[in-house]
Amino acid sequence: MTVGNSRQTQDLGLQETASAIAAGTLTSVQAVSDSLDRIDASQPNLNAFKIVRREKALAEAAAADARFAAGDRPPLLGVPIAVKDDTDVAGEPTAFGRVGDFPVKLQDAEAVRRLRAAGAVIVGKTNACEIGQWPFTSGPGFGYTRNPWSADHTPGGSSGGSSAAVAAGLVPAALGSDGAGSIRIPAAWTNLFGIKPQRGRISTWPEPESFYGLTVNGPLTRTVADAALLFDVAAGNHAGDLHTPEPLTVSDAVGRDPGVLRIALSYRRPFTATRTSLHPEVKAGVERVVTALRSLGHQVTVADPIYGPQIGANFMPRSMAGIDNWTRDLADPSKLDPHTLSNARLGKVLRNGPLQAVTRLEPLLHKQVGRIYRDFDVVIAPSTGTPPPALHAPDGLSSWGINKLITNACPYAWPWNVLGWPSVAIPGGFTADGLPVGAQLMGNANTEPLLVSLAAQLESVLRWDLQRPDPWWLG
């Protein structure tokens, strides 16, 4: 292992790596080898990866260099990328945080197929909590994934492995997924930018829809431009997808003036079954972003979407039935966490009747929540209710205790999964203890370009992309 050499490329972003390879100043074999060396060095402490594809990735990197020599120039040729372990990669199993042996997948998921078509090299699959249920990344199937900013805290979840890998500089970008904030939450807690696209924008095939439309795939990166590039490359549909919005691109929105926007600042927590409160240091992080928005000339006014209890009633059957779906291929379900088994049982009950009823209510929710866009262009809200919890915070808790922890830490993100609308995660600085916090910009249908344009403008002022954690994981 040559960890010293691997540091030569760790600060390169997605565009920078792609440009260096395209210019011939960096080979894919070097970029991928460096990434793999960093992963191997970090794995005992950071534990971001479930699967590391060293031999396969190096062979694919050599093939990418051969393509370069032949004059081929796809946009991500030879660039190392990580993929969350809820997404199929041909030749690898998809455990999604579950314990057990799982069959090797014969085909790439559509999003991975598109990444490969753009020349990307998949270096590995990142850890996720069991069936993506919790905003922390730990479980008996792999142990604990730690936050690059603090070994004693979670990076969030369920895309915590992807966010840890990018924040630690192991890869320049990673694909995550978001069913209740699972891109935006770990982005907030690891100082990253993330995009939760509109439903159907990035295919979830081989699932026609994921978690009955709640879950979408999206990028985690340090910069807005890198996320926009990964978004544009991964976006598109498979013939079997249930949701097929009109195609759009967002890379061209980076650097484009969004104009003077009317922005609603909302701290209202959507419907929750337990009492929650916003941590003052998270609120301070949101206010830092608001101050930047006002300095850029935007009009920010306190105003709240109208959520109502119906939105919570819509979320529960879809999420629980989706969990049940992921338990059906297990030879021994007893290996699952007891909380998972309880949720799956509830999913079986809710599948018959309530699930069909709530999905029919979605147009009414669009109308109800969408009223805020009569007066505003964008909504800004916290990404989470608290800074990242301690690594062992969920250990030993009852189902009720787990639910209280989740609800208090993450009450803000999930409604946009019910609505299927886009949202982006904006880093909001750090707590007094050095823990990252963040905000989210939320739009209605087809507003990814607007959100990306505004996010890039904020990045030019806040410069979160210049912050790096100390590499404690190298020992």
Buried (B, 14 or more C-beta within 10 A) or exposed (E): EEBEEBBEBBEBBBBBBBBBBBEEEBBBBBBBBBBBBBBBBBBEBBBBBBBBBBEBBBBBBBBBBEBBEEEEEBBBBBBBBBBBBBBBBBBBBBBBBBBBEBEEBEEBBBBBBBBBBBBBBBBBBBBBBBBBBBBBBBBEBBEBBBBBBBEEBBBBBBBBBBBBBBBBBBBBBBBBBBBBBBBBBBBBBBBBBBBBBBBBBBBBBBBBBBBBBBBBBBBBBBBBBBBBBBBBBBBBBBEEBBBBBEEBEBBEBBEBEBEEBBBBBBBEBBBBEEEBEBBEBBBBBBBBBBEBBEEBEBEBEEBBBEBBEBBBBBBBBBBBBBBBBBBEEBEEBEBBBEBBBBBBBBBEBBBEEBBEEBBEBBEEBBEBBBEBBEEBBBBBBBBBBBBBBEBEBBEEEEEEEBBBBBBBBBBBBBBBBBBBBBBBBBBBBBBEEEBBBBBBBBBBBBBBBBBBBBBBBBBEEBEBBEBBBEBBBBE
